[in-house]
Amino acid sequence: MNDQDHTHFGFEQVKTAEKSKRVAEVFHSVAAKYDLMNDLMSAGIHRLWKRFTLESSAIRPGQRVLDIAGGTGDLAAKFSKLVGSEGSVVLADINSSMLRVGRDKLIDQGLGSNIRYVQADAQKLPFPDNHFDCITIAFGLRNVTDKDEALRSMHRILKPGGRLLVLEFSKPQNSLLEKAYDTYSFRVLPLMGKLVVNDSDSYRYLAESIRMHPDQSALKTMMLDAGFAKCDFYNMTGGVVALHKGVKA
C-alpha cells in the first residue's frame, strides 16, 4: 500500500486523503495544553532550540516573516519584535484550534499590530510569489502529507535571497542516545499525554511521526530538490532535533 493513494500516519498506512483529517484531530485534542506539554516533554529545552532558530534567521526590522505551523505563536511573538512596526509577521497553521490558541495568547501579550493570522495548508500556501524574507516551520513539517509539495510552495513565496528554516525532530547521532530516546518516546510520552491531556494516542502518534520523518541528510536533499541553495543542517541535543537552512537563489 505504498502507492500515491496511501501515506503514513505514524506507523499506520492510511489513505492520503485521510491523513490531514487524522492530524487535525490530534491537534484539536492537544491545542489547549500544547505549551504545557512542550515544556514537560522537552524539560524546557524546546525554548533553546527555538532561540537558535531565531538567531539563525538574521531577521531585520521592516522584513516579512511567515511562520508555518506556527501553533501557539512562540516564534511569531519573537519575530514580531524583531521586524518592528515597519515589518510584518504571518502566523499560519492548518489547524483552527491551534491558530485560535496562538492568536489569543499573543493578543494577551499585547502583540498583534504587525501579526496576521492565516489558516493555511503548507502544501498550497495562499501568498504571492517572491513575498517573504524568511519562512520558518518548527515541528510541523513531519505532519505534512506531501513534504516535497510543501517545500516547493515555500520556495515559490520566498523572495530571492530569502531564507527557509526548518526546525524538526530528527535522528540521534549516538546509538545509546537513540535507544534512550526510543524508550522515552514510546513509554513516557504516551503516559504523559494520558495524565496531562487525557490523550495517550496523540502522543503515541507524535513519537511515531518523528520516526517516519526523513533524517538530516534526506531532508537536506529534499530541500535541494525543491530549488533551495546553500542547504545545511545543524544538530542539537545530539541530533534529537535539527535545524535545516536553505536560501532561495
BALOBA-1460 file (C-alpha; in Angstrom, 3 decimals):
// residues 249
<rec num="1" residu="m" x="0.000" y="0.000" z="0.000"/>
<rec num="2" residu="n" x="2.853" y="2.383" z="-0.736"/>
<rec num="3" residu="d" x="1.205" y="3.848" z="-3.847"/>
<rec num="4" residu="q" x="0.362" y="7.530" z="-4.113"/>
<rec num="5" residu="d" x="-3.157" y="6.883" z="-2.770"/>
<rec num="6" residu="h" x="-1.725" y="5.925" z="0.625"/>
<rec num="7" residu="t" x="0.669" y="7.508" z="3.088"/>
<rec num="8" residu="h" x="1.727" y="7.018" z="6.677"/>
<rec num="9" residu="f" x="0.007" y="8.342" z="9.783"/>
<rec num="10" residu="g" x="2.674" y="7.467" z="12.315"/>
<rec num="11" residu="f" x="3.363" y="3.775" z="11.695"/>
<rec num="12" residu="e" x="-0.104" y="3.223" z="10.238"/>
<rec num="13" residu="q" x="-0.808" y="3.235" z="6.499"/>
<rec num="14" residu="v" x="-3.846" y="5.385" z="5.669"/>
<rec num="15" residu="k" x="-5.442" y="6.827" z="2.566"/>
<rec num="16" residu="t" x="-3.685" y="10.040" z="1.546"/>
<rec num="17" residu="a" x="-6.941" y="11.991" z="1.704"/>
<rec num="18" residu="e" x="-7.475" y="10.806" z="5.286"/>
<rec num="19" residu="k" x="-4.136" y="11.883" z="6.792"/>
<rec num="20" residu="s" x="-4.845" y="15.603" z="7.104"/>
<rec num="21" residu="k" x="-8.121" y="14.822" z="8.906"/>
<rec num="22" residu="r" x="-6.358" y="12.479" z="11.338"/>
<rec num="23" residu="v" x="-3.589" y="15.017" z="12.021"/>
<rec num="24" residu="a" x="-6.224" y="17.718" z="12.568"/>
<rec num="25" residu="e" x="-7.914" y="15.556" z="15.200"/>
<rec num="26" residu="v" x="-4.587" y="15.196" z="17.042"/>
<rec num="27" residu="f" x="-4.022" y="18.937" z="17.269"/>
<rec num="28" residu="h" x="-7.634" y="19.798" z="18.075"/>
<rec num="29" residu="s" x="-7.200" y="17.426" z="21.016"/>
<rec num="30" residu="v" x="-3.926" y="18.846" z="22.350"/>
<rec num="31" residu="a" x="-4.219" y="22.564" z="21.476"/>
<rec num="32" residu="a" x="-5.363" y="23.815" z="24.878"/>
<rec num="33" residu="k" x="-2.356" y="22.332" z="26.701"/>
<rec num="34" residu="y" x="0.145" y="22.361" z="23.848"/>
<rec num="35" residu="d" x="2.566" y="24.803" z="25.503"/>
<rec num="36" residu="l" x="2.473" y="22.975" z="28.825"/>
<rec num="37" residu="m" x="3.172" y="19.634" z="27.148"/>
<rec num="38" residu="n" x="6.058" y="21.107" z="25.152"/>
<rec num="39" residu="d" x="7.694" y="22.280" z="28.369"/>
<rec num="40" residu="l" x="7.107" y="18.948" z="30.077"/>
<rec num="41" residu="m" x="8.217" y="16.778" z="27.156"/>
<rec num="42" residu="s" x="11.444" y="18.657" z="26.490"/>
<rec num="43" residu="a" x="12.124" y="19.862" z="30.047"/>
<rec num="44" residu="g" x="12.001" y="23.360" z="28.556"/>
<rec num="45" residu="i" x="14.805" y="22.695" z="26.059"/>
<rec num="46" residu="h" x="12.473" y="23.489" z="23.137"/>
<rec num="47" residu="r" x="12.965" y="27.152" z="24.053"/>
<rec num="48" residu="l" x="16.699" y="26.845" z="23.385"/>
<rec num="49" residu="w" x="16.060" y="25.132" z="20.045"/>
<rec num="50" residu="k" x="13.732" y="27.971" z="19.055"/>
<rec num="51" residu="r" x="16.192" y="30.604" z="20.268"/>
<rec num="52" residu="f" x="18.869" y="29.150" z="17.966"/>
<rec num="53" residu="t" x="16.349" y="29.239" z="15.126"/>
<rec num="54" residu="l" x="15.638" y="32.914" z="15.798"/>
<rec num="55" residu="e" x="19.339" y="33.734" z="15.939"/>
<rec num="56" residu="s" x="19.868" y="31.895" z="12.642"/>
<rec num="57" residu="s" x="17.097" y="33.797" z="10.888"/>
<rec num="58" residu="a" x="19.088" y="37.050" z="10.593"/>
<rec num="59" residu="i" x="15.775" y="38.928" z="10.636"/>
<rec num="60" residu="r" x="15.997" y="42.701" z="10.416"/>
<rec num="61" residu="p" x="13.477" y="45.490" z="11.079"/>
<rec num="62" residu="g" x="10.997" y="46.000" z="8.247"/>
<rec num="63" residu="q" x="11.142" y="42.449" z="6.880"/>
<rec num="64" residu="r" x="8.311" y="39.994" z="6.208"/>
<rec num="65" residu="v" x="8.254" y="36.672" z="8.034"/>
<rec num="66" residu="l" x="5.979" y="33.657" z="7.650"/>
<rec num="67" residu="d" x="5.815" y="31.125" z="10.488"/>
<rec num="68" residu="i" x="4.132" y="27.985" z="9.128"/>
<rec num="69" residu="a" x="2.547" y="25.513" z="11.556"/>
<rec num="70" residu="g" x="3.127" y="28.357" z="13.999"/>
<rec num="71" residu="g" x="0.794" y="26.847" z="16.551"/>
<rec num="72" residu="t" x="0.688" y="28.808" z="19.770"/>
<rec num="73" residu="g" x="2.923" y="31.586" z="18.491"/>
<rec num="74" residu="d" x="6.294" y="31.198" z="20.256"/>
<rec num="75" residu="l" x="8.327" y="32.162" z="17.187"/>
<rec num="76" residu="a" x="5.808" y="34.671" z="15.849"/>
<rec num="77" residu="a" x="5.937" y="36.632" z="19.108"/>
<rec num="78" residu="k" x="9.720" y="36.969" z="18.860"/>
<rec num="79" residu="f" x="9.640" y="37.795" z="15.151"/>
<rec num="80" residu="s" x="7.014" y="40.478" z="15.811"/>
<rec num="81" residu="k" x="9.511" y="42.342" z="17.983"/>
<rec num="82" residu="l" x="12.416" y="41.804" z="15.570"/>
<rec num="83" residu="v" x="10.662" y="43.162" z="12.451"/>
<rec num="84" residu="g" x="9.129" y="46.112" z="14.305"/>
<rec num="85" residu="s" x="6.271" y="48.331" z="13.222"/>
<rec num="86" residu="e" x="7.528" y="48.560" z="9.626"/>
<rec num="87" residu="g" x="7.693" y="44.777" z="9.235"/>
<rec num="88" residu="s" x="5.050" y="42.062" z="9.285"/>
<rec num="89" residu="v" x="4.633" y="38.533" z="10.571"/>
<rec num="90" residu="v" x="2.136" y="35.937" z="9.393"/>
<rec num="91" residu="l" x="1.303" y="33.154" z="11.839"/>
<rec num="92" residu="a" x="-0.094" y="30.334" z="9.717"/>
<rec num="93" residu="d" x="-1.474" y="26.987" z="10.815"/>
<rec num="94" residu="i" x="-3.741" y="24.482" z="9.120"/>
<rec num="95" residu="n" x="-5.436" y="23.727" z="12.435"/>
<rec num="96" residu="s" x="-8.091" y="26.204" z="13.599"/>
<rec num="97" residu="s" x="-7.779" y="25.219" z="17.269"/>
<rec num="98" residu="m" x="-4.026" y="25.809" z="17.323"/>
<rec num="99" residu="l" x="-4.408" y="29.089" z="15.443"/>
<rec num="100" residu="r" x="-7.053" y="30.308" z="17.892"/>
<rec num="101" residu="v" x="-4.890" y="29.441" z="20.918"/>
<rec num="102" residu="g" x="-1.916" y="31.226" z="19.329"/>
<rec num="103" residu="r" x="-3.906" y="34.337" z="18.450"/>
<rec num="104" residu="d" x="-5.440" y="34.616" z="21.907"/>
<rec num="105" residu="k" x="-2.053" y="34.121" z="23.553"/>
<rec num="106" residu="l" x="-0.318" y="36.823" z="21.501"/>
<rec num="107" residu="i" x="-3.157" y="39.298" z="21.927"/>
<rec num="108" residu="d" x="-2.991" y="38.698" z="25.701"/>
<rec num="109" residu="q" x="0.726" y="39.545" z="25.488"/>
<rec num="110" residu="g" x="-0.100" y="42.873" z="23.874"/>
<rec num="111" residu="l" x="1.199" y="41.792" z="20.476"/>
<rec num="112" residu="g" x="-0.666" y="41.812" z="17.225"/>
<rec num="113" residu="s" x="-0.318" y="45.158" z="15.455"/>
<rec num="114" residu="n" x="2.117" y="43.626" z="12.948"/>
<rec num="115" residu="i" x="0.895" y="39.998" z="13.115"/>
<rec num="116" residu="r" x="-1.655" y="38.429" z="10.801"/>
<rec num="117" residu="y" x="-3.278" y="35.029" z="11.415"/>
<rec num="118" residu="v" x="-3.989" y="32.781" z="8.446"/>
<rec num="119" residu="q" x="-5.382" y="29.257" z="8.370"/>
<rec num="120" residu="a" x="-3.361" y="27.682" z="5.583"/>
<rec num="121" residu="d" x="-2.141" y="24.368" z="4.208"/>
<rec num="122" residu="a" x="1.659" y="24.275" z="3.865"/>
<rec num="123" residu="q" x="1.267" y="22.413" z="0.562"/>
<rec num="124" residu="k" x="-0.739" y="25.250" z="-1.017"/>
<rec num="125" residu="l" x="0.323" y="28.467" z="0.668"/>
<rec num="126" residu="p" x="-2.064" y="31.326" z="-0.230"/>
<rec num="127" residu="f" x="0.558" y="34.035" z="-0.689"/>
<rec num="128" residu="p" x="2.066" y="35.776" z="-3.740"/>
<rec num="129" residu="d" x="5.348" y="34.788" z="-5.344"/>
<rec num="130" residu="n" x="8.583" y="36.303" z="-4.006"/>
<rec num="131" residu="h" x="6.876" y="37.814" z="-0.956"/>
<rec num="132" residu="f" x="8.650" y="36.803" z="2.280"/>
<rec num="133" residu="d" x="12.176" y="37.454" z="3.533"/>
<rec num="134" residu="c" x="12.106" y="34.441" z="5.840"/>
<rec num="135" residu="i" x="9.933" y="31.356" z="6.371"/>
<rec num="136" residu="t" x="10.091" y="29.158" z="9.439"/>
<rec num="137" residu="i" x="8.363" y="25.877" z="10.175"/>
<rec num="138" residu="a" x="9.019" y="24.420" z="13.626"/>
<rec num="139" residu="f" x="7.934" y="20.871" z="14.453"/>
<rec num="140" residu="g" x="5.350" y="20.943" z="11.685"/>
<rec num="141" residu="l" x="6.873" y="19.531" z="8.501"/>
<rec num="142" residu="r" x="6.631" y="15.921" z="9.676"/>
<rec num="143" residu="n" x="2.827" y="16.291" z="9.842"/>
<rec num="144" residu="v" x="2.533" y="17.454" z="6.227"/>
<rec num="145" residu="t" x="1.252" y="14.804" z="3.826"/>
<rec num="146" residu="d" x="3.333" y="15.832" z="0.785"/>
<rec num="147" residu="k" x="6.522" y="17.385" z="2.121"/>
<rec num="148" residu="d" x="8.015" y="17.910" z="-1.343"/>
<rec num="149" residu="e" x="4.994" y="19.920" z="-2.471"/>
<rec num="150" residu="a" x="5.163" y="21.971" z="0.734"/>
<rec num="151" residu="l" x="8.847" y="22.781" z="0.226"/>
<rec num="152" residu="r" x="8.167" y="23.869" z="-3.358"/>
<rec num="153" residu="s" x="5.315" y="26.063" z="-2.126"/>
<rec num="154" residu="m" x="7.629" y="27.697" z="0.433"/>
<rec num="155" residu="h" x="10.280" y="28.245" z="-2.246"/>
<rec num="156" residu="r" x="7.758" y="29.976" z="-4.518"/>
<rec num="157" residu="i" x="6.713" y="32.613" z="-1.979"/>
<rec num="158" residu="l" x="10.211" y="33.446" z="-0.707"/>
<rec num="159" residu="k" x="12.000" y="36.442" z="-2.173"/>
<rec num="160" residu="p" x="15.293" y="35.741" z="-3.956"/>
<rec num="161" residu="g" x="17.851" y="35.636" z="-1.150"/>
<rec num="162" residu="g" x="15.100" y="34.712" z="1.325"/>
<rec num="163" residu="r" x="15.732" y="32.010" z="3.932"/>
<rec num="164" residu="l" x="13.858" y="28.879" z="4.927"/>
<rec num="165" residu="l" x="14.431" y="27.454" z="8.413"/>
<rec num="166" residu="v" x="13.030" y="24.015" z="9.224"/>
<rec num="167" residu="l" x="13.247" y="23.073" z="12.908"/>
<rec num="168" residu="e" x="12.260" y="19.453" z="13.376"/>
<rec num="169" residu="f" x="12.869" y="16.306" z="15.358"/>
<rec num="170" residu="s" x="15.467" y="14.188" z="13.614"/>
<rec num="171" residu="k" x="17.747" y="11.180" z="14.060"/>
<rec num="172" residu="p" x="20.005" y="10.959" z="17.147"/>
<rec num="173" residu="q" x="23.652" y="10.554" z="16.184"/>
<rec num="174" residu="n" x="24.586" y="8.225" z="19.033"/>
<rec num="175" residu="s" x="23.232" y="4.665" z="19.358"/>
<rec num="176" residu="l" x="22.925" y="4.860" z="23.144"/>
<rec num="177" residu="l" x="21.093" y="8.187" z="22.916"/>
<rec num="178" residu="e" x="18.840" y="6.746" z="20.227"/>
<rec num="179" residu="k" x="17.923" y="3.775" z="22.432"/>
<rec num="180" residu="a" x="17.171" y="6.015" z="25.419"/>
<rec num="181" residu="y" x="15.184" y="8.360" z="23.184"/>
<rec num="182" residu="d" x="13.086" y="5.470" z="21.851"/>
<rec num="183" residu="t" x="12.297" y="4.309" z="25.384"/>
<rec num="184" residu="y" x="11.298" y="7.824" z="26.392"/>
<rec num="185" residu="s" x="9.230" y="8.398" z="23.244"/>
<rec num="186" residu="f" x="7.207" y="5.201" z="23.275"/>
<rec num="187" residu="r" x="6.792" y="4.671" z="27.010"/>
<rec num="188" residu="v" x="6.934" y="8.073" z="28.725"/>
<rec num="189" residu="l" x="5.307" y="10.383" z="26.163"/>
<rec num="190" residu="p" x="2.013" y="8.460" z="25.820"/>
<rec num="191" residu="l" x="1.769" y="8.187" z="29.610"/>
<rec num="192" residu="m" x="2.421" y="11.915" z="29.975"/>
<rec num="193" residu="g" x="-0.239" y="12.611" z="27.347"/>
<rec num="194" residu="k" x="-2.701" y="10.442" z="29.230"/>
<rec num="195" residu="l" x="-2.045" y="12.167" z="32.549"/>
<rec num="196" residu="v" x="-1.951" y="15.793" z="31.330"/>
<rec num="197" residu="v" x="-4.257" y="15.878" z="28.298"/>
<rec num="198" residu="n" x="-6.157" y="12.613" z="28.798"/>
<rec num="199" residu="d" x="-4.961" y="11.587" z="25.331"/>
<rec num="200" residu="s" x="-2.222" y="8.991" z="25.027"/>
<rec num="201" residu="d" x="-2.947" y="8.220" z="21.356"/>
<rec num="202" residu="s" x="-1.961" y="11.696" z="20.125"/>
<rec num="203" residu="y" x="1.417" y="11.451" z="21.818"/>
<rec num="204" residu="r" x="1.950" y="7.931" z="20.528"/>
<rec num="205" residu="y" x="1.348" y="9.393" z="17.049"/>
<rec num="206" residu="l" x="3.881" y="12.131" z="17.865"/>
<rec num="207" residu="a" x="6.565" y="9.543" z="18.610"/>
<rec num="208" residu="e" x="5.730" y="7.523" z="15.506"/>
<rec num="209" residu="s" x="5.629" y="10.581" z="13.221"/>
<rec num="210" residu="i" x="9.139" y="11.528" z="14.337"/>
<rec num="211" residu="r" x="10.456" y="8.086" z="13.383"/>
<rec num="212" residu="m" x="8.810" y="8.315" z="9.948"/>
<rec num="213" residu="h" x="10.252" y="11.773" z="9.199"/>
<rec num="214" residu="p" x="13.233" y="11.980" z="6.817"/>
<rec num="215" residu="d" x="16.604" y="12.072" z="8.573"/>
<rec num="216" residu="q" x="19.004" y="15.013" z="8.368"/>
<rec num="217" residu="s" x="20.621" y="14.136" z="5.027"/>
<rec num="218" residu="a" x="17.352" y="13.092" z="3.379"/>
<rec num="219" residu="l" x="15.636" y="16.359" z="4.316"/>
<rec num="220" residu="k" x="18.614" y="18.356" z="3.044"/>
<rec num="221" residu="t" x="18.304" y="16.543" z="-0.294"/>
<rec num="222" residu="m" x="14.576" y="17.280" z="-0.421"/>
<rec num="223" residu="m" x="15.266" y="20.980" z="0.099"/>
<rec num="224" residu="l" x="17.833" y="20.976" z="-2.705"/>
<rec num="225" residu="d" x="15.357" y="19.183" z="-4.994"/>
<rec num="226" residu="a" x="12.747" y="21.868" z="-4.178"/>
<rec num="227" residu="g" x="15.129" y="24.526" z="-5.523"/>
<rec num="228" residu="f" x="16.860" y="25.766" z="-2.379"/>
<rec num="229" residu="a" x="20.567" y="26.600" z="-2.385"/>
<rec num="230" residu="k" x="23.213" y="26.697" z="0.356"/>
<rec num="231" residu="c" x="21.328" y="23.991" z="2.254"/>
<rec num="232" residu="d" x="22.790" y="22.769" z="5.515"/>
<rec num="233" residu="f" x="21.675" y="21.429" z="8.878"/>
<rec num="234" residu="y" x="22.732" y="21.847" z="12.479"/>
<rec num="235" residu="n" x="22.183" y="19.081" z="15.025"/>
<rec num="236" residu="m" x="21.035" y="19.968" z="18.515"/>
<rec num="237" residu="t" x="20.767" y="17.746" z="21.593"/>
<rec num="238" residu="g" x="22.740" y="15.029" z="19.846"/>
<rec num="239" residu="g" x="20.593" y="15.077" z="16.715"/>
<rec num="240" residu="v" x="17.284" y="14.646" z="18.544"/>
<rec num="241" residu="v" x="16.442" y="17.928" z="16.816"/>
<rec num="242" residu="a" x="17.986" y="19.512" z="13.726"/>
<rec num="243" residu="l" x="17.691" y="22.959" z="12.162"/>
<rec num="244" residu="h" x="17.805" y="22.882" z="8.365"/>
<rec num="245" residu="k" x="18.573" y="26.086" z="6.465"/>
<rec num="246" residu="g" x="18.170" y="26.901" z="2.800"/>
<rec num="247" residu="v" x="18.235" y="30.025" z="0.634"/>
<rec num="248" residu="k" x="16.259" y="30.905" z="-2.472"/>
<rec num="249" residu="a" x="18.829" y="31.781" z="-5.103"/>
